[in-house]
Amino acid sequence: MPAAAAPIISSVQKLVLYETRARYFLVGSNHAETKYRVLKIDRTEPKDLVIIDDRHVYTQQEVRELLGRLDLGNRTKMGQKGSSGLFRAVSAFGVVGFVRFLEGYYIVLITKRRKMADIGGHAIYKIEDTNMIYIPNDSVRISHPDEARYLRIFQNVDLSSNFYFSYSYDLSHSLQYNLTVLRMPLEMLKSETTQTRQESFDIFEDEGLITQGGNGVFGISSEPYMKYVWNGELLDIIKNTVHRDWLLYIIHGFCGQSKLLIYGRPVYVTLIARRSSRFAGTRFLKRGANCEGDVANEVETEQILCDASVMSFTAGSYSSYVQVRGSVPLYWSQDISTMMPKPPITLDQADPFAHVAALHFDQMLQRFGSPIIVLNLVKEREKRKHERILSEELVAAVTYLNQFLPPEHTIIYIPWDMAKYTKSKLCNVLDRLNVIAESVVKKTGFFVNRPDSYCSILRPDEKWNELGGYVIPTGRLQTGVLRTNCVDCLDRTNTAQFMVGKCALAYQLYSLGLIDKPNLQFDTDAVRLFEELYEDHGDTLSLQYGGSQLVHRVKTYRKIAPWTQHSKDIMQTLSRYYSNAFSDADRQDSINLFLGVFHPTEGKPHLWELPTDFYLHHKNTMRLLPTRRSDFMPKTVGIDPSPFTVRKPDETGKSVLGNKSNREEAVLQRKTAASAPPPPSEEAVSSSSEDDSGTDREEEGSVSQRSTPVKMTDLGDSAKVTENVVQPMKEVYGINLSDGLSEEDLSIYLRFVQLGQSQHKQDKSSQQFCSRCPDGVIKLTPISAFSQDNIYEVQPPKVDKKSTEIFHAHIQASQGIMQPLGKEDTSMYREYIRNRYL
């Protein structure tokens, strides 16, 4: 095979933002500061983003001269002889993206970073701090009262918490993809086109500056897998405008690396978790899947093993194994408004043909191939149906879908009630998980970029010969993936993934010739190190989705946890409950705004006014109702929209969210409502009658919607209602029914009166009285009988003689007068008797 091309290193790793009154100049350089690129950002546009990139590579001397001329030119224009015309605003390490709410655009820059891991000489960094800068100048800024609130919601997504990036390694793809799919001959690099300075345009031509020419060589890089990219929406506006080196894609999840010494030989064990940016959210507000097959809390976990003695992708030894966790791919949710620790599970929509599960598994087959192995850890035996609802629906969906798959590519379904085995004193949970892990790894295999070691030929192992996957001349490929889920995909799932990862780690070490048998025992240094990595991995993902760290750890299931661990588990449970009940709604709003699921638009409901984000994540769902109830009614209608409700004088003319208290009450109701579809029908409510609190919620909801009772004042023996200010009917409904009809409306009414007969006799029975006519009588003219010149024409039905006779016979039979039977009727009756009784 020809030599492979290493991933291209981005030339923009250090940035400096310079400021003038009219423009921002973003200068980016490589790590050695030998090559530079410049972006010009206009500040005179109040709401539009104008960015110009000449795609030219500058030297350090050229950039210094350029900045000097910019400083001199702006100082002369502004009349500032004693001060600088070009200000250095901020230094950064990358551009997260650009975002706009209701005013102008902001630029988000990475100002602090920390190196977390190294894979083949490619550094992986964690974002430590960011800076958000408003682009338009204050002189052109158009203020909006809700801009500050949107800014606070956006910044509620803490970019310094578990967001990662790399300048030269594609974190959105697996190591197997980066080392196999992207392999290409070196000759392709030499055939890459170059772009000269004369072919491009000068972004500084209106500044009166002269720049020198040069050549810029374009690098080769792959498109990221956007499902695991979290700033894709923020970079979308400049993706087709600027050079690829400016685009820095970040992932969200976890990244950790530990060094393992095996007889002095350094080995790096790296764990990378990629959280999906689709259908992303918090624990109880994002459950199941959306209409596109994206599931909640979907995380792709990859463990990478590399021999650190040779840090090169082309000459080094690397191995990886990938597994996935994600919510059960069904339409289901949990209502947290009941304030219960375990809210009831509700199936929101019927999916008899497993459409959403088919879309989800189709995505997995396209990315990982077959087999897809589903390890379902939810409970199967319960006194009261709770988790078992999901198990029954999932096994039905998998069984249905397997009918349409070839036998060799069917979805493998492994149900195992982990909670039941944990409570049993006779069963060892981890032993059973180890058996499952062995069978899974044998089916999927793993990735390694070198052929089998010679020790496997000298000392063959039975398990190694049974290993699956795909063998190529340069190593092995993983085909298929394990998908693990419980209800929350946190505690049980993390322990199961650790056991599968431990089994795969033994095979990886054996393939690199570091151990003599593909087996690893507990309480060894290697397994302890790996267990700590997976616990940090589980704690981080649990904090992101559930609001607290893991409650049950590997030691808990091994039943060797210290007695102090129980008190910690209680505190983590309380922390998780508090986060789910009070802060998850705000976090969900921030995620929706950051990922571009919701775009603020002038004249449309704000993010905090939406009763649910169901329609934001289900794009194919038809919205039959407006987002707010008040859109149906005039603005003068109060809290109760009924036009027959008696209102107080101070209540008349108030809108649904007219004052602060009502607005806060609506926000509170929205925060306590799960992100589920609109309320189900009466049949659906009756079918899920297991939750006894449902009737209580309905009664409370009905009370809250009542209008305020009218005060009665006693005057003598009778009670009188206090005066209410009654709004004019025309102001409320747009028309006044008490006014008479206009002549035009009356003529239209008379024109379309259906008389039923083409000719009418001029007698009293054919007259209609009207108070608006002079003589009080409306004479019916032929024009109201739908004549030929009318737009409507009615032809009376034609009835034949036989139908008329049958009708009269039925009438007479109802009166007791029976018609004599004919010959055909008698013969038909005899035929019936013969066939029926003889």
C-alpha positions in Angstrom: 0.0 0.0 0.0 1.4 3.5 -0.8 2.4 5.7 2.0 -0.3 7.5 3.9 -0.8 11.2 4.3 -0.9 12.4 7.8 -3.7 14.7 8.8 -3.0 18.3 7.8 -2.1 20.7 10.7 -4.2 23.8 10.7 -2.3 27.0 10.2 -4.4 29.0 12.5 -3.5 28.2 16.1 -2.8 31.6 17.6 -5.1 34.6 17.0 -5.0 38.3 17.8 -8.0 40.6 17.4 -7.3 44.2 16.4 -9.9 46.9 16.6 -10.7 50.1 14.8 -13.9 52.1 14.8 -15.0 50.7 11.5 -13.5 47.2 11.4 -12.1 44.2 13.3 -8.9 42.6 11.9 -8.4 39.0 13.1 -4.8 37.9 12.6 -4.2 34.1 12.9 -0.9 32.3 12.7 0.5 28.8 13.1 2.2 27.6 16.2 5.7 28.7 15.1 4.3 32.1 14.0 5.8 31.8 10.5 2.6 31.8 8.5 -0.3 34.2 8.9 -3.8 34.7 7.7 -6.0 37.8 8.1 -9.8 38.2 8.3 -11.5 41.6 7.9 -14.8 42.0 9.8 -17.0 45.0 9.1 -18.4 46.9 12.2 -20.7 49.3 10.4 -23.5 46.8 9.7 -26.0 46.8 12.6 -27.4 43.3 11.9 -25.5 41.7 9.1 -22.2 39.9 9.2 -19.7 41.0 6.6 -16.4 39.0 6.6 -13.7 39.1 3.9 -10.9 36.6 3.6 -8.4 37.0 0.8 -7.1 33.4 1.5 -3.5 34.7 1.3 -0.7 33.4 3.5 1.4 36.2 4.9 4.9 36.1 6.4 5.7 37.6 9.8 7.3 40.6 8.2 4.4 41.2 5.9 1.9 41.1 8.8 4.0 43.6 10.8 4.1 46.0 7.8 0.4 45.5 7.2 -0.6 46.3 10.8 1.7 49.3 10.8 0.0 50.8 7.8 -3.4 50.1 9.2 -2.4 51.9 12.4 -1.1 54.9 10.5 -4.1 55.0 8.1 -6.7 54.9 10.9 -4.8 57.4 13.1 -4.7 59.9 10.2 -8.4 59.4 9.4 -9.5 59.8 13.0 -7.2 62.8 13.7 -5.4 61.0 16.5 -1.8 62.0 16.1 -0.7 61.3 19.6 -2.5 57.9 20.1 -2.8 54.7 18.2 -5.4 54.1 15.5 -5.3 50.3 15.8 -6.0 48.7 19.2 -5.2 45.2 20.3 -8.5 43.8 21.7 -7.8 40.2 22.7 -5.5 37.2 22.1 -7.1 33.9 21.4 -6.4 30.3 20.3 -9.4 29.7 18.1 -12.8 30.8 16.8 -15.8 29.0 18.3 -18.2 30.8 15.9 -20.5 33.7 15.3 -24.0 34.1 16.8 -26.8 36.7 16.5 -29.9 37.1 18.7 -32.1 40.2 18.1 -29.3 42.8 17.5 -26.0 42.4 15.8 -23.5 39.5 15.7 -21.1 38.3 18.4 -17.8 36.5 17.9 -16.9 33.8 20.4 -13.1 33.3 20.9 -11.2 30.7 22.9 -8.9 32.6 25.2 -7.5 29.8 27.4 -6.8 26.1 26.6 -5.3 23.1 28.3 -3.8 20.1 26.7 -5.6 16.9 27.7 -4.2 14.1 25.5 -1.8 13.3 22.7 -2.6 10.9 19.9 0.2 10.2 17.5 1.7 13.6 18.1 -1.6 15.4 17.6 -2.6 17.4 20.7 -6.2 17.5 22.1 -7.1 20.6 24.0 -9.9 21.4 26.5 -11.4 24.9 26.4 -10.7 26.7 29.7 -12.1 30.1 29.0 -13.8 32.1 26.2 -14.6 35.7 25.3 -17.7 36.9 23.6 -17.3 40.2 21.7 -20.0 42.3 20.2 -19.1 43.2 16.6 -21.1 46.3 15.5 -19.9 49.7 16.7 -21.9 51.5 19.4 -22.8 54.2 16.9 -24.8 51.9 14.7 -26.1 49.6 17.4 -29.9 49.1 17.4 -30.9 48.1 21.0 -33.5 45.6 21.8 -34.9 45.0 25.4 -34.6 41.2 25.2 -31.1 41.1 23.9 -29.5 40.9 27.3 -31.7 38.0 28.4 -30.8 36.0 25.3 -27.1 36.7 26.0 -27.5 35.3 29.5 -29.2 32.2 28.3 -26.5 31.6 25.6 -23.7 32.1 28.1 -25.4 29.6 30.5 -23.7 26.9 28.3 -20.4 26.8 30.0 -17.8 26.3 27.2 -15.1 25.8 29.8 -16.8 22.6 31.0 -15.8 19.6 28.9 -15.6 21.1 25.4 -12.6 19.8 23.4 -10.9 20.6 20.1 -7.8 19.7 18.1 -6.0 21.6 15.4 -4.8 18.5 13.5 -7.0 15.5 14.6 -10.6 15.1 13.7 -12.3 14.4 17.0 -15.7 13.9 15.5 -14.5 10.7 13.8 -13.1 7.5 15.2 -9.4 6.5 15.0 -10.4 3.8 12.6 -11.9 6.3 10.2 -9.0 8.7 10.5 -6.4 6.0 9.8 -8.2 4.0 7.2 -10.7 6.0 5.3 -8.4 9.0 5.0 -5.4 7.0 3.7 -4.3 8.3 0.4 -1.1 8.3 -1.7 1.4 11.0 -1.2 1.1 11.9 -4.9 -2.3 13.4 -4.2 -0.7 15.9 -2.0 1.7 17.0 -4.8 -1.2 17.4 -7.2 -3.0 19.8 -5.0 -3.7 23.1 -6.7 -2.2 26.4 -5.4 -3.7 29.7 -5.5 -1.6 32.8 -6.3 -2.0 36.2 -4.7 -2.9 37.7 -8.1 -5.9 35.4 -8.5 -7.5 36.6 -5.3 -8.7 40.0 -4.4 -7.2 42.5 -1.9 -9.3 42.9 1.2 -7.4 46.1 2.1 -7.8 47.9 -1.2 -10.3 50.4 0.3 -7.8 51.1 3.1 -5.3 52.4 0.6 -2.8 49.7 1.4 -0.5 47.7 -0.9 0.2 44.1 -0.1 2.8 41.8 -1.6 1.9 38.6 -3.4 2.6 35.1 -2.4 1.5 31.5 -2.8 -0.9 29.7 -0.5 -1.1 25.9 -0.5 -4.4 24.3 0.4 -4.3 21.3 2.8 -6.4 18.2 2.8 -8.9 17.6 5.6 -12.0 15.6 6.0 -15.5 16.8 6.6 -16.4 16.3 10.3 -19.3 14.1 11.4 -21.7 16.9 12.3 -23.7 14.8 14.7 -20.9 15.1 17.3 -20.0 18.7 16.4 -21.4 21.3 18.8 -20.5 24.6 17.1 -21.6 23.6 13.6 -24.4 26.1 13.7 -22.1 28.9 14.9 -19.7 28.3 12.1 -22.3 27.7 9.4 -22.5 31.4 8.4 -18.8 31.6 7.6 -18.2 28.1 6.4 -18.3 29.0 2.7 -16.7 32.4 3.1 -13.4 31.8 4.9 -10.5 29.4 4.4 -10.8 25.9 6.0 -8.0 26.7 8.5 -10.2 29.2 10.3 -12.9 26.5 11.1 -12.2 24.9 14.4 -14.8 22.2 15.3 -15.4 21.4 19.0 -17.0 18.3 20.6 -18.7 18.0 24.0 -18.3 15.0 26.3 -15.1 13.7 27.9 -11.5 13.2 27.2 -8.9 11.6 29.5 -5.6 10.0 29.0 -3.4 7.8 31.4 0.1 6.5 31.0 0.7 2.8 31.6 4.2 1.5 31.9 4.7 -2.2 30.9 8.2 -3.2 31.9 9.4 0.3 31.0 7.5 0.5 27.7 5.1 3.5 27.8 1.6 2.9 26.6 -1.1 5.7 26.5 -4.7 4.7 27.3 -7.1 7.4 26.0 -10.8 7.6 26.5 -12.9 10.0 24.3 -16.6 10.4 24.6 -18.5 12.3 22.0 -22.0 13.6 23.0 -24.5 13.9 20.2 -25.6 17.5 19.4 -28.9 16.2 18.0 -31.9 15.9 20.4 -29.5 17.0 23.1 -30.7 18.1 26.5 -31.2 17.3 30.1 -32.4 14.1 31.8 -36.2 14.3 32.1 -36.7 16.9 29.4 -35.1 14.7 26.7 -36.2 11.1 26.6 -36.5 8.6 23.8 -36.0 9.7 20.2 -37.3 12.4 17.8 -38.9 11.9 14.4 -35.5 11.7 12.7 -34.2 8.8 14.7 -31.8 10.8 17.0 -32.0 9.6 20.6 -31.5 11.5 23.8 -28.2 11.2 25.7 -26.5 9.5 22.8 -22.7 9.2 23.5 -20.1 7.5 21.4 -17.2 6.3 23.6 -13.9 5.3 22.1 -10.9 3.8 23.9 -7.6 4.3 22.2 -4.4 2.4 23.0 -1.1 3.6 21.5 2.5 2.6 21.9 4.1 5.8 23.0 7.6 4.7 22.1 6.9 5.6 18.5 4.6 8.6 18.2 3.7 8.5 14.5 0.6 7.5 12.8 2.5 5.9 9.9 5.0 4.0 12.0 3.4 3.6 15.4 1.1 1.0 16.8 -2.5 2.1 17.5 -5.7 0.3 18.5 -9.2 1.4 19.3 -12.6 0.1 20.3 -15.9 2.0 20.0 -19.2 1.5 21.8 -22.4 3.6 22.1 -25.0 4.5 24.7 -28.3 6.2 24.1 -31.9 6.4 25.2 -34.4 3.7 24.1 -35.4 4.7 20.5 -39.1 5.1 21.1 -41.5 8.0 21.5 -41.6 8.2 25.3 -41.3 10.7 28.1 -41.6 11.3 31.8 -43.7 14.1 33.4 -41.7 15.8 36.2 -44.5 18.1 37.2 -45.6 15.4 39.7 -42.4 16.1 41.8 -41.9 12.3 42.1 -38.4 10.7 42.3 -39.4 8.3 39.6 -42.1 9.9 37.3 -44.3 7.5 35.4 -43.1 6.5 31.9 -45.5 7.4 29.1 -45.5 6.3 25.5 -46.4 9.5 23.7 -47.1 8.1 20.2 -48.0 4.8 18.8 -45.4 3.4 16.4 -46.6 0.1 15.2 -44.1 -0.1 12.3 -41.1 0.9 14.4 -40.4 3.9 12.2 -38.3 5.9 14.6 -36.3 2.8 15.7 -35.7 2.0 12.0 -34.3 5.5 11.4 -32.1 5.2 14.5 -30.7 1.8 13.6 -30.2 2.9 10.0 -27.9 5.6 11.2 -25.9 3.1 13.2 -25.6 0.6 10.3 -24.3 3.4 8.0 -21.7 4.5 10.5 -20.6 1.2 12.1 -21.9 -1.6 9.9 -23.3 -4.8 11.2 -23.9 -6.4 13.6 -25.7 -3.9 15.8 -25.9 -5.4 19.3 -28.5 -3.9 21.7 -27.8 -4.6 25.4 -30.9 -3.6 27.2 -30.4 -3.3 31.0 -33.9 -2.0 32.1 -36.1 -4.0 34.5 -38.2 -6.8 33.1 -40.1 -7.9 36.2 -41.9 -5.3 38.2 -45.0 -5.3 40.5 -46.1 -2.1 38.9 -45.3 -1.5 35.2 -42.6 1.1 34.9 -39.4 0.3 33.1 -40.9 -2.9 31.7 -43.0 -0.7 29.3 -39.8 0.2 27.4 -38.6 -3.4 27.3 -41.7 -4.7 25.8 -41.9 -2.0 23.1 -38.2 -2.2 22.3 -38.2 -6.0 21.8 -41.3 -5.7 19.6 -39.6 -3.0 17.5 -36.4 -5.1 17.1 -38.4 -8.2 16.2 -40.4 -6.3 13.6 -37.3 -4.7 12.0 -35.4 -8.0 11.8 -38.0 -9.3 9.4 -36.6 -7.0 6.7 -32.9 -7.6 7.4 -30.8 -10.5 6.0 -30.1 -13.1 8.6 -26.4 -12.3 8.7 -27.1 -8.6 9.4 -30.0 -8.8 11.9 -30.0 -6.7 15.1 -28.9 -8.8 18.1 -31.0 -8.1 21.1 -29.6 -9.0 24.6 -32.0 -8.2 27.5 -30.6 -8.4 31.0 -32.3 -7.1 34.1 -29.2 -5.8 35.9 -31.1 -4.4 38.9 -32.6 -7.8 39.6 -29.2 -9.5 39.6 -27.7 -6.7 41.8 -30.2 -7.4 44.6 -29.5 -11.2 44.5 -26.8 -12.4 46.9 -26.1 -15.5 44.9 -25.3 -13.8 41.6 -22.2 -11.9 40.6 -23.2 -9.0 38.4 -19.7 -8.4 36.9 -19.2 -12.1 36.1 -22.4 -12.1 34.1 -21.4 -8.8 32.4 -18.0 -10.3 31.6 -19.6 -13.2 29.7 -21.7 -10.7 27.7 -18.6 -8.6 27.0 -16.7 -11.6 25.7 -19.5 -12.5 23.2 -19.9 -8.9 22.1 -16.2 -8.3 21.4 -15.9 -11.6 19.5 -18.7 -10.5 17.2 -17.6 -6.9 16.6 -13.8 -7.2 16.8 -11.7 -4.1 17.3 -9.3 -1.8 15.3 -5.6 -2.2 15.1 -3.3 -0.7 12.5 -0.7 -3.5 12.4 -0.8 -7.2 11.5 -1.1 -9.8 14.2 2.0 -10.2 16.3 4.3 -13.1 15.9 3.5 -14.2 19.5 0.0 -15.1 18.5 1.4 -17.5 16.0 3.9 -19.0 18.4 1.4 -19.2 21.3 -2.1 -19.4 19.7 -5.0 -18.6 21.9 -8.5 -20.1 21.4 -10.3 -16.8 22.0 -8.1 -15.0 19.5 -9.0 -17.4 16.7 -12.7 -16.8 17.4 -12.4 -13.1 17.2 -14.7 -11.3 14.7 -14.4 -8.1 12.8 -12.6 -7.7 9.5 -9.0 -8.7 8.9 -7.0 -6.7 6.4 -3.3 -7.0 5.4 -2.4 -4.0 7.6 -4.4 -5.0 10.7 -8.0 -5.5 11.9 -11.2 -3.4 11.5 -14.1 -3.2 13.9 -17.4 -4.0 12.2 -20.6 -3.3 14.1 -21.0 -1.8 17.5 -22.5 -2.4 20.9 -25.4 -0.2 21.9 -26.0 -0.1 25.7 -29.0 1.5 27.4 -30.9 1.5 30.7 -33.6 4.2 31.5 -31.2 7.1 32.2 -28.1 5.6 30.4 -25.9 6.6 33.4 -25.1 4.3 36.3 -25.9 0.8 34.9 -24.8 1.7 31.4 -21.4 3.0 32.6 -20.7 -0.2 34.5 -21.6 -2.3 31.6 -19.5 -0.2 29.2 -16.6 -0.5 31.6 -16.8 -4.3 31.6 -17.0 -4.4 27.8 -14.1 -1.9 27.5 -12.0 -4.0 30.0 -12.5 -7.1 27.8 -11.6 -5.1 24.6 -8.5 -3.7 26.4 -7.2 -7.2 27.0 -7.5 -8.0 23.2 -5.9 -4.6 22.3 -2.9 -5.2 24.6 -2.6 -8.8 23.2 -2.7 -7.5 19.6 0.2 -5.1 20.3 2.3 -7.9 21.8 2.2 -6.4 25.4 0.6 -9.4 27.2 0.7 -13.1 26.5 -3.0 -13.8 26.9 -6.1 -11.7 26.2 -7.2 -11.7 29.8 -7.1 -9.0 32.5 -7.8 -9.5 36.2 -9.4 -7.1 38.6 -7.2 -5.4 41.3 -4.3 -5.0 38.9 -2.7 -1.7 38.2 -3.8 -1.7 34.6 -7.5 -2.4 35.5 -7.4 0.2 38.3 -6.1 2.8 36.0 -8.8 1.9 33.4 -11.5 1.9 36.1 -10.6 5.4 37.2 -10.8 6.6 33.6 -14.2 5.1 33.2 -15.5 6.5 36.5 -14.3 10.0 35.5 -16.0 9.4 32.2 -19.2 8.3 33.8 -19.2 11.2 36.3 -18.7 13.8 33.6 -21.5 12.4 31.4 -23.8 12.1 34.4 -23.2 15.7 35.4 -24.0 16.9 31.8 -27.2 14.9 31.5 -28.5 14.1 35.0 -27.1 17.0 37.0 -25.0 14.9 39.5 -22.2 12.4 39.5 -22.7 8.6 39.3 -24.7 7.1 42.1 -23.7 3.5 41.5 -20.2 2.8 40.5 -18.2 -0.3 39.6 -17.3 -0.9 43.3 -21.0 -0.8 44.1 -21.7 -3.6 41.8 -18.6 -5.5 43.0 -20.0 -5.0 46.5 -16.7 -3.8 47.9 -17.7 -0.1 48.2 -16.8 1.4 51.6 -19.5 2.3 54.1 -19.0 6.0 53.5 -20.0 5.5 49.9 -23.7 5.0 50.9 -23.9 8.6 52.3 -22.3 9.9 49.1 -24.8 8.0 47.0 -27.6 9.6 49.0 -26.2 13.1 48.4 -25.7 12.4 44.7 -29.3 11.3 44.5 -30.6 14.4 46.2 -28.4 16.6 43.9 -29.7 14.9 40.9 -33.3 15.3 42.0 -32.8 19.0 42.8 -31.1 19.6 39.4 -33.9 17.8 37.5 -36.7 19.7 39.3 -35.4 23.3 39.3 -32.5 23.9 36.9 -33.0 21.6 34.0 -35.5 23.8 32.2 -33.0 26.7 32.1 -30.2 24.4 30.9 -32.4 23.0 28.2 -33.2 26.5 26.9 -29.5 27.3 26.8 -28.7 24.1 24.9 -31.5 24.8 22.4 -30.2 28.4 21.8 -26.5 27.3 21.6 -27.1 24.5 19.1 -29.3 26.7 16.9 -32.4 24.6 17.5 -34.2 27.9 18.3 -33.5 31.1 16.4 -34.8 34.3 18.0 -36.9 36.2 15.5 -38.5 39.6 15.8 -42.3 39.4 16.0 -42.3 35.7 17.1 -42.6 34.2 20.6 -39.5 34.3 22.6 -37.7 31.1 23.9 -39.0 31.5 27.4 -42.6 32.0 26.1 -42.8 28.6 24.4 -44.9 26.0 26.4 -42.7 23.2 25.1 -39.7 22.6 22.8 -41.3 19.5 21.3 -41.8 21.1 17.9 -38.2 22.4 17.8 -36.8 18.9 18.0 -39.4 17.2 15.8 -39.1 19.1 12.5 -41.5 16.8 10.6 -44.4 17.2 13.1 -47.2 19.3 11.8 -48.1 22.2 14.2 -51.8 22.5 14.2 -52.0 25.1 16.9 -50.1 28.4 17.4 -47.4 28.5 20.0 -49.4 30.6 22.4 -53.1 30.4 23.4 -53.4 34.1 23.3 -52.8 34.1 19.5 -56.4 32.9 19.1 -58.0 35.7 21.1 -57.9 39.5 21.0 -55.4 41.3 23.1 -58.1 42.6 25.4 -59.1 39.2 26.7 -58.0 38.4 30.2 -56.6 35.2 31.8 -59.7 33.2 31.1 -60.3 33.5 27.3 -64.0 32.7 27.5 -66.2 35.7 26.3 -68.8 34.7 28.8 -66.6 35.1 31.9 -67.5 38.0 34.3 -64.4 40.1 34.9 -63.3 42.7 37.5 -62.8 46.3 36.3 -59.0 45.9 36.9 -58.9 42.6 35.0 -60.5 44.0 31.8 -58.0 44.6 29.0 -55.2 42.6 30.4 -53.4 40.1 28.1 -52.4 36.6 29.0 -48.9 37.7 29.9 -49.8 41.3 30.6 -48.1 41.8 33.9 -45.0 40.6 35.6 -46.7 38.1 38.0 -48.6 36.4 35.1 -45.4 36.2 33.1 -43.5 34.6 36.0 -46.4 32.2 36.6 -46.2 31.1 33.0 -42.5 30.6 33.1 -42.8 28.5 36.3 -45.5 26.3 34.6 -43.2 25.9 31.6 -40.3 24.9 33.8 -42.2 22.2 35.6 -43.6 20.7 32.3 -41.6 18.0 30.6 -40.5 18.4 27.0 -43.2 16.0 25.8 -45.8 16.4 23.1 -49.0 18.3 23.8 -51.5 16.8 26.2 -52.9 13.4 25.0 -56.5 12.7 24.2 -59.0 11.4 26.6 -58.4 7.8 25.4 -54.7 8.1 26.0 -55.2 9.5 29.5 -57.6 6.7 30.4 -55.2 4.1 29.1 -52.4 5.4 31.3 -54.5 5.6 34.5 -51.9 4.0 36.6 -50.6 7.3 37.8 -53.0 8.3 40.5 -51.8 11.9 40.6 -53.2 12.5 37.1 -56.6 13.4 38.4 -55.1 15.7 41.0 -53.2 17.6 38.3 -56.3 18.0 36.2 -58.3 19.4 39.1 -55.5 21.8 40.0 -55.2 22.9 36.4 -59.0 23.5 36.2 -58.9 25.6 39.3 -56.0 27.7 38.1 -57.8 28.5 34.9 -60.9 29.8 36.6 -61.5 33.6 36.6 -61.6 35.5 39.8 -65.0 35.3 41.5 -67.1 38.5 41.4 -67.5 40.3 44.7 -71.1 40.7 45.9 -72.2 43.7 47.9 -75.3 43.4 50.2 -77.8 46.2 49.6 -80.9 45.5 51.6 -82.2 42.0 51.0 -80.8 41.7 47.5 -77.3 41.1 46.2 -76.0 43.2 43.3 -73.0 42.6 41.2 -70.4 45.3 41.1 -70.2 47.2 37.9 -67.9 45.9 35.2 -66.5 47.8 32.3 -67.9 46.1 29.3 -65.8 46.3 26.1 -67.7 47.2 22.9 -68.5 44.1 20.8 -66.7 45.5 17.8 -63.5 46.1 19.7 -63.4 42.5 21.0 -64.7 40.5 18.0 -64.2 42.9 15.1 -67.9 43.2 14.2 -71.0 44.5 15.9 -73.9 42.0 15.6 -76.5 44.5 16.7 -76.0 46.6 13.6 -78.2 45.8 10.6 -76.9 44.2 7.4 -75.7 46.4 4.6 -77.4 46.4 1.3 -74.6 44.5 -0.3 -74.8 41.7 2.3 -78.5 41.6 2.0 -78.4 41.2 -1.8 -75.8 38.4 -1.5 -78.1 36.6 1.0 -81.1 36.9 -1.2 -79.1 35.7 -4.2 -78.1 32.5 -2.6 -81.4 31.5 -0.9 -82.2 28.0 -2.1 -85.9 27.7 -2.8 -86.0 24.1 -3.9 -88.3 24.9 -6.8 -87.6 26.6 -10.1 -91.0 28.4 -10.1 -93.0 29.8 -7.2 -96.5 30.8 -6.9 -97.2 34.3 -5.8 -99.1 33.5 -2.6 -98.7 34.1 1.1 -96.8 30.8 1.6 -94.0 32.0 -0.7 -93.5 35.4 1.1 -90.9 36.2 3.6 -91.2 39.3 5.9 -88.4 41.7 6.4 -88.5 44.9 8.5 -86.0 46.6 6.1 -88.3 46.4 3.0 -90.9 49.2 2.5 -93.9 46.9 2.5 -92.3 44.4 4.9 -92.4 41.6 2.2 -89.6 40.2 0.2 -90.7 38.9 -3.1 -88.8 35.9 -4.3 -87.5 36.5 -7.8 -86.2 33.8 -10.2 -82.6 35.1 -9.6 -82.6 33.3 -6.2 -83.5 30.0 -7.8 -80.0 29.5 -9.1 -80.7 30.4 -12.7 -78.3 29.8 -15.6 -76.3 33.0 -15.1 -75.5 32.2 -11.5 -72.2 30.7 -10.3 -74.1 27.8 -8.7 -76.5 25.6 -10.5 -78.7 22.9 -8.9 -80.4 20.1 -10.8 -83.2 18.3 -9.0 -82.6 14.5 -8.8 -84.4 12.2 -11.2 -86.1 9.1 -9.8 -87.2 6.3 -12.0 -90.5 4.5 -11.8 -89.2 1.3 -10.2 -87.5 3.2 -7.4 -90.7 5.0 -6.7 -92.6 1.8 -6.5 -90.1 0.3 -4.0 -90.3 3.4 -1.9 -94.2 3.3 -1.8 -94.0 -0.5 -1.0 -91.8 0.3 2.0 -94.2 3.0 3.2 -97.2 0.6 2.9 -95.3 -2.1 4.7 -94.7 0.2 7.6 -98.4 0.7 7.8 -99.2 -3.0 7.8 -100.2 -3.2 4.2 -98.2 -6.0 2.6 -97.7 -6.4 -1.2 -98.4 -9.8 -2.8 -95.4 -11.8 -3.8 -94.5 -12.2 -7.4 -93.2 -15.3 -9.2 -89.5 -14.1 -8.9 -89.9 -13.5 -5.1 -91.5 -17.0 -4.6 -88.8 -18.8 -6.5 -86.1 -16.9 -4.7 -87.7 -17.9 -1.3 -87.9 -21.5 -2.3 -84.3 -21.5 -3.4 -83.2 -20.1 0.0 -85.2 -22.7 1.9 -83.7 -25.5 -0.2 -80.1 -24.4 0.4 -80.7 -23.6 4.0 -82.6 -26.6 5.4 -82.6 -29.3 2.8 
